[in-house]
């Protein structure tokens, strides 16, 4: 069995299900001590395969892996892996486009609910000032409100489905690469980002990070959003200019925002987002449900095993 003795590097720990599978199939595991460039280079030097979560796997890091033949992405995004370097080095890469989409969609809807019902502020005010805060009528209903989704991929479509069927929201989307016929009947595809922003009560950005989408939301885009609307980003921090979002919130042009991602990560302790009552924050854990973590760990393990057994590897990335 050619997989016996192969060393799999885990820069960050994964769910026990994936580790147990790899061990049961004869792999050795090396669990990393951190995701600094130095830690990654040290861990990658002797490994045959690697499971990637967070960290910057740039050319310098990948070149240190003299035995590295396969990378299994623990999730879908590939922006932290230098794919050009992988191609040059003959390293194959897989990702997992399905395991965490429900977790991310549910997290997004929970943020929309928390914003609309002002749950976090009511919770804090109730604990600090008492029951009378119930008279501060500042929550809204989602029924018939317009949810604008930027990027209608797998996650965006699932958010749309849950928002429409579960809460009776009207759904609009902007995705320049999506054909109108690929939209469900209840989704209105609009022709420009400006149109979407001007006519949405909630804007959820679910686009991938590319050179085209970097800083997609800056001062202009936030100013185009309806006054009193809400902004949600669970995709990538680099899709927005944080300082421009802060300005839009402090001026009360936007009523609130909910973020799971930042630029850089983690945000510095003096980041002004941490002090704004109009913002709901989570620590980039939208995809990290117990269920999704188990599925992602197993799928990463299965892809590694398929590769070393010479089988067809599912969800192989085209380099």
C-alpha positions in Angstrom: 0.0 0.0 0.0 1.7 3.2 -1.2 0.1 5.4 1.4 1.8 3.7 4.3 4.2 6.1 6.0 3.2 9.2 4.1 3.4 12.3 6.3 0.4 14.6 6.4 1.0 18.1 7.8 -1.8 19.8 9.6 -0.7 23.5 10.2 -3.9 23.9 12.2 -5.7 21.0 13.9 -8.8 19.5 12.3 -11.8 17.5 13.6 -10.9 14.1 15.0 -12.9 12.3 12.4 -10.5 13.3 9.6 -7.4 12.5 11.7 -8.8 9.1 12.8 -9.5 8.2 9.1 -5.9 9.2 8.0 -4.3 7.2 10.9 -6.5 4.2 10.2 -5.2 4.2 6.6 -1.6 4.2 7.6 -0.7 7.9 7.4 1.5 9.8 9.9 0.3 13.2 11.1 2.3 16.3 12.0 0.2 18.9 13.8 1.7 22.4 13.5 2.4 24.9 16.2 1.2 28.0 14.3 0.6 29.6 11.0 3.5 32.1 10.8 5.7 31.8 7.7 8.4 30.4 9.9 6.1 27.7 11.4 4.7 26.8 8.0 8.1 26.4 6.4 9.3 24.2 9.3 6.3 22.0 9.1 6.1 21.6 5.4 9.7 20.6 4.9 9.2 16.8 5.2 5.5 16.3 4.5 4.0 14.5 1.5 0.6 16.1 1.8 -1.0 19.0 3.7 -4.5 20.1 4.9 -4.8 23.9 4.6 -7.1 26.0 6.7 -5.8 29.5 7.5 -2.3 30.9 6.8 -0.5 32.3 3.8 0.9 29.5 1.6 3.0 31.6 -0.6 5.7 30.7 -3.0 8.4 30.8 -0.3 6.5 28.4 1.9 5.6 26.0 -0.9 9.1 25.8 -2.2 10.2 24.5 1.2 8.1 21.4 0.8 10.6 19.3 -1.1 8.3 16.2 -0.8 5.0 17.9 -1.0 2.7 16.4 -3.7 -0.8 17.2 -2.6 -2.8 20.0 -0.8 -6.3 19.4 0.5 -8.1 22.7 1.2 -10.2 22.5 4.3 -13.0 24.6 2.8 -13.6 26.3 -0.6 -11.5 29.5 -0.8 -8.2 29.3 -2.5 -6.9 32.9 -2.1 -4.4 31.9 0.6 -2.6 29.3 -1.7 -0.2 30.4 -4.4 -1.7 28.2 -7.2 0.9 29.3 -9.8 3.6 28.1 -7.5 1.7 24.8 -7.0 1.5 24.4 -10.8 5.2 25.0 -11.2 6.1 22.6 -8.4 3.7 19.9 -9.6 1.6 20.0 -6.4 -2.0 19.0 -6.9 -4.8 20.9 -5.0 -8.3 20.0 -4.0 -11.0 22.0 -2.3 -14.3 21.4 -0.6 -17.1 23.5 -2.2 -20.0 22.0 -0.4 -19.4 21.0 3.3 -19.7 24.4 4.9 -22.2 26.2 2.7 -25.2 25.5 5.0 -23.2 26.7 8.0 -22.3 29.9 6.2 -25.8 30.5 4.9 -27.3 30.0 8.4 -24.7 32.3 10.0 -25.6 35.0 7.4 -29.3 34.7 8.2 -28.6 34.7 11.9 -26.8 38.0 11.4 -29.6 39.5 9.4 -32.0 38.4 12.1 -29.9 39.9 14.8 -29.5 43.2 13.0 -33.2 43.5 12.2 -34.3 42.7 15.8 -31.4 44.7 17.4 -30.8 41.6 19.5 -27.3 42.3 20.7 -28.0 45.9 21.8 -31.3 44.8 23.5 -29.4 42.1 25.3 -26.7 44.4 26.6 -29.1 47.2 27.5 -31.5 44.8 29.3 -28.7 43.4 31.4 -27.3 46.9 32.2 -30.4 49.1 32.5 -33.4 46.8 33.1 -36.6 45.6 31.5 -37.9 49.1 30.6 -35.7 49.1 27.4 -38.5 47.1 25.8 -40.1 50.5 25.0 -37.3 51.4 22.7 -39.1 50.3 19.5 -36.2 49.9 17.0 -36.6 46.5 15.5 -38.0 45.7 12.1 -39.6 42.7 10.3 -37.9 40.9 7.5 -41.1 40.1 5.5 -41.1 42.0 2.2 -37.8 43.6 2.9 -35.3 43.4 0.0 -32.2 41.3 0.4 -29.5 42.2 -2.2 -27.0 39.4 -2.7 -23.6 40.2 -4.3 -22.3 37.0 -5.8 -24.9 34.2 -6.3 -22.7 31.1 -6.0 -23.6 28.1 -3.9 -23.7 30.0 -0.6 -25.6 33.0 -2.1 -28.2 30.7 -3.6 -28.8 29.0 -0.3 -29.1 32.3 1.5 -31.6 33.4 -1.1 -33.6 30.2 -0.7 -33.7 30.5 3.1 -34.5 34.2 3.1 -37.3 33.9 0.6 -39.0 30.7 1.8 -38.3 31.2 5.5 -38.9 34.9 6.0 -40.7 36.1 2.9 -38.0 38.5 1.8 -37.7 39.8 -1.7 -34.5 38.7 -3.3 -32.3 40.6 -5.7 -28.8 39.6 -6.9 -25.9 41.1 -8.8 -23.5 38.6 -10.4 -22.0 39.6 -13.7 -21.1 36.0 -14.5 -24.5 34.5 -13.7 -27.0 33.9 -16.5 -30.6 35.1 -15.8 -31.9 31.6 -16.7 -29.8 30.2 -13.9 -31.7 32.2 -11.3 -34.7 30.8 -9.5 -38.0 32.5 -10.4 -38.1 34.3 -7.0 -34.6 35.9 -7.6 -34.5 39.2 -9.5 -31.1 39.5 -11.3 -30.2 43.2 -11.7 -27.8 44.6 -14.3 -25.6 46.7 -12.1 -24.2 46.8 -8.6 -25.5 50.4 -8.3 -29.1 49.2 -8.9 -28.8 46.5 -6.3 -27.3 48.9 -3.6 -29.9 51.6 -4.2 -32.8 49.3 -3.8 -31.9 46.8 -1.0 -32.7 46.9 2.7 -30.0 44.4 3.4 -26.8 43.8 1.3 -25.0 40.5 1.7 -21.6 40.2 -0.1 -20.9 36.5 -1.0 -18.4 37.0 -3.8 -15.0 35.3 -4.0 -11.9 37.3 -3.5 -10.2 38.1 -6.8 -8.2 41.0 -8.2 -11.6 42.2 -9.7 -13.5 42.0 -6.4 -10.8 43.4 -4.0 -12.1 46.5 -2.3 -15.4 46.0 -4.1 -17.1 48.0 -1.3 -15.6 51.3 -0.6 -16.8 54.9 -0.1 -18.8 55.1 -3.3 -20.6 51.8 -2.9 -21.5 52.4 0.8 -22.8 55.9 -0.2 -25.0 54.3 -2.9 -26.7 52.0 -0.4 -30.1 53.0 0.9 -30.0 55.2 4.0 -30.8 53.1 7.0 -29.9 49.8 5.3 -27.6 47.0 6.5 -24.4 45.5 5.2 -23.3 41.9 5.8 -20.0 40.4 4.9 -19.2 36.7 5.7 -17.0 36.2 2.6 -13.6 38.0 2.7 -12.4 41.1 4.6 -10.5 42.3 1.5 -13.8 42.8 -0.3 -14.4 46.0 1.7 -12.5 49.0 2.8 -13.1 48.9 6.5 -12.5 52.6 7.1 -15.1 53.6 4.6 -17.6 51.2 6.2 -16.9 52.8 9.6 -17.5 56.2 8.1 -20.8 55.1 6.7 -21.9 53.7 10.0 -20.7 56.7 12.1 -22.6 59.1 9.8 -25.7 56.9 10.3 -26.0 56.5 6.5 -26.0 52.8 7.3 -28.1 51.6 10.2 -25.9 48.6 10.9 -23.4 46.0 9.7 -22.5 42.4 10.5 -19.1 41.0 9.8 -17.4 37.7 10.1 -14.2 38.7 8.1 -11.7 41.5 8.4 -8.6 43.0 6.8 -6.2 42.1 8.3 -7.1 39.1 10.5 -7.3 39.1 13.3 -8.3 42.8 13.6 -6.1 44.9 15.9 -7.5 45.6 19.4 -7.9 49.3 18.5 -10.0 48.6 15.4 -12.9 51.0 15.6 -15.3 48.3 14.5 -14.9 46.8 17.9 -16.4 49.8 19.6 -19.4 50.5 17.4 -22.8 49.5 18.8 -24.2 49.3 15.3 -21.9 46.4 14.3 -22.3 42.7 15.1 -19.0 40.8 14.8 -18.0 37.2 14.8 -14.4 35.8 14.6 -14.4 34.4 11.1 -16.2 31.3 12.3 -19.3 31.3 10.0 -18.1 28.0 8.4 -17.0 26.4 11.6 -20.1 24.6 12.8 -19.5 21.2 14.5 -21.2 19.5 11.5 -19.2 21.4 8.9 -15.9 20.9 10.6 -16.4 17.1 10.7 -17.4 17.0 7.0 -14.5 19.2 5.9 -12.0 17.1 7.9 -13.2 13.9 6.4 -13.4 15.3 2.9 -9.8 16.6 3.1 -8.7 13.1 4.4 -10.6 11.3 1.6 -9.0 13.6 -1.1 -5.5 12.8 0.3 -6.2 9.1 0.3 -7.6 9.2 -3.2 -4.5 10.9 -4.5 -2.0 8.5 -2.9 -4.0 5.4 -4.0 -4.0 6.7 -7.6 -7.8 7.1 -7.7 -9.7 10.0 -9.4 -9.6 12.9 -6.9 -12.9 14.6 -6.3 -13.0 18.4 -6.4 -9.6 18.7 -7.9 -8.6 22.3 -8.7 -7.6 23.1 -12.2 -4.2 24.8 -12.2 
